[in-house]
Amino acid sequence: TALRAKRHELAQGYATALYMRSPERLEALAAQVMIFCTLKDQARALSLFQLALEIDPDAVSALVSRGEIRLNRGKVKGAVEDLTRALKLGAADDPFVERASRLLRMAKALFKRVRR
């Protein structure tokens, strides 16, 4: 709907303004990424996850999210690398670690199907 599109436009503007004032803040990047994910703009979301990981290479949430996008795009090897790293870095009770575990199982199953 038009109202939903307007809300996304306003949120994107806010996140961009926040990021421009303080590019080192991962929260600003996270806000932008969520907007692009909501808008199903995986290419832009992927580039922002890459930027977030340049700032903090150990950001578990960014690793899991980038891994998920890579998996959705058929980049299984990169997805497995991201998800495996997230599992090694994250705490056992972290919801992102749980998600990484589920996605990793999916990636491995997909890899087996592709190899047949």
C-alpha angles and dihedrals in degrees: 000000000000093000092053091049090050091051090052090048092051093045091049091051091050093049092047092050091049091049093048091053094047114015093173092064111102091198090067091051091047091053091051093046092052090053093051091046090051089050089048091240096145095167093060092040090052092052091050092049087052090052091048090052091050087056094043115010090187097056100132095194092053092047092051094045093046089047090053093051091047090051091050089052093050095252093134098163093054091044092053091049092051095044094046091050091049091052091052094048103038132083116254092242095049110116089219090058090053089050091047090053093052093045092048091055089051092048092051092049090049091048091053091050092049092050093055 
